[in-house]
Structure formats: C-alpha cells, structure tokens
Amino acid sequence: METATQSWTPTEQASEIATKTGPEGRKSINRLAENVASRTPSLLFMAASLASIAAAATLQIRGNRQWSLFVGQWAPSFLLFGLYTKLVKSLGAD
C-alpha cells in the first residue's frame, strides 16, 4: 500500500490518513504537513504577505474599505506560515 500512496497528491494523502483513527492517524497527518512545509520556500510566504499589504493599500486608496480590511488581515497569517516552514526546516520533524 505504501507504493500506491506515494503517487497521490498531498491532499489525497491527507484524506486517506484522516480516515485512520487514534494517535497513528494524527502522527501521519503531522508528518505529511511537515514534509510539505519543508519543501515550501519561506520566501514565498514573505512575498504573499507583502502582496496582501500592497493589495490592501490599493483597495483602501480606491475607497473599498471593507475589502481592504479583509485582505490586510491575510498578512499575519502568511508570515506565520513562513515562520512555521522556517522552524520545520531548521529544527526538522520529530
């Protein structure tokens, strides 16, 4: 069964793992998340954060205050995802 799951996408692997119950299923999901996070470049999240700030500023200037606030709140989330990927890369997975 191991060879069959290697060709799946991470989303399909996560849904397959989620069907397992107990601590083994949670460990497998954590391992999958750490594997994907370790392959994701941290600079991507910094760029996404800066893009959301720029988009929020543009929306604010154009008078779309509600959308500006909505898009502006994405920046901290992107920065936290970037921090998580950095930690996974430097400390490694357990």
C-alpha positions in Angstrom: 0.0 0.0 0.0 3.0 2.3 0.6 3.8 2.5 -3.1 0.2 3.4 -4.0 0.1 6.4 -1.7 3.4 7.9 -2.9 1.9 8.9 -6.2 -1.0 10.7 -4.6 -1.2 14.4 -4.1 -0.7 15.7 -0.5 -4.5 16.4 -0.3 -5.4 12.9 -1.3 -2.8 11.5 1.2 -4.3 13.7 4.0 -7.8 12.5 3.3 -6.7 8.9 3.3 -4.8 9.4 6.5 -7.7 11.2 8.1 -9.7 8.0 7.9 -7.4 6.4 10.3 -8.3 6.8 14.0 -6.2 7.2 17.0 -2.7 8.7 17.6 -1.2 7.0 14.5 -3.5 8.9 12.2 -2.6 12.2 13.8 1.1 11.4 13.6 0.8 10.6 9.9 -1.1 13.9 9.2 1.6 15.9 11.1 4.4 14.1 9.2 2.7 14.9 5.9 2.2 18.6 6.9 5.9 18.9 8.0 7.0 17.2 4.7 5.1 19.7 2.6 6.2 22.6 4.7 9.8 21.7 4.5 9.6 21.7 0.7 7.9 25.1 0.5 10.2 28.1 0.1 9.9 30.6 3.0 10.3 33.5 0.7 7.0 32.6 -0.9 5.1 33.5 2.2 7.1 36.8 2.6 6.1 37.7 -0.9 2.5 36.8 -0.3 2.4 38.9 2.8 3.9 41.9 1.1 1.4 41.4 -1.8 -1.5 41.3 0.6 -0.3 44.6 2.2 0.0 46.2 -1.2 -3.4 45.0 -2.3 -4.9 46.3 0.9 -3.3 49.7 0.5 -4.6 49.8 -3.1 -8.1 48.9 -2.1 -8.0 51.5 0.7 -6.9 54.2 -1.7 -9.7 53.2 -4.2 -12.3 53.5 -1.4 -13.0 49.8 -0.8 -12.6 49.9 3.0 -14.2 46.6 3.8 -12.2 44.6 1.2 -9.1 46.5 2.3 -9.5 45.3 5.9 -10.3 41.8 4.8 -7.2 41.5 2.5 -5.0 43.3 5.0 -5.7 40.6 7.6 -4.0 37.9 5.4 -0.5 39.3 6.0 0.0 38.0 9.6 -1.3 34.6 8.5 1.2 34.4 5.7 4.0 35.5 8.0 3.1 32.7 10.5 3.1 30.1 7.7 6.5 31.3 6.7 7.7 31.1 10.3 6.4 27.6 10.6 8.2 26.5 7.4 11.4 28.0 8.7 11.1 26.2 12.0 10.4 22.9 10.3 13.5 23.4 8.0 15.8 24.4 10.9 14.6 22.1 13.6 13.4 19.2 11.5 10.5 16.9 12.0 10.2 14.8 15.1 
